[in-house]
């Protein structure tokens, strides 16, 4: 594997990890806020963010393979 590709993959993996962490925090905050406020919109946003976490984690898994 050429050095630039290896470097680019490492950067992509790092960004994916940060994205998963950020989205996971977003899920937790939105879910807690939605439950406290009894807001179906916030709970729905948390569920949407959960899909984003799964998607980002899947892409990260593909980048590692």
C-alpha angles and dihedrals in degrees: 000000000000118000096243092052091048090050092047092051091051091052091048092051091050092050091048092051091050090047093052091049093048093047092047090053088048090053093050095046094045093046094049092045091047093051093046093047093038087232118159089192093060092044089050090050089051090052090049090050089051088060089051090052092051091047094049092045091051091051090048090051090051091050091053093051 
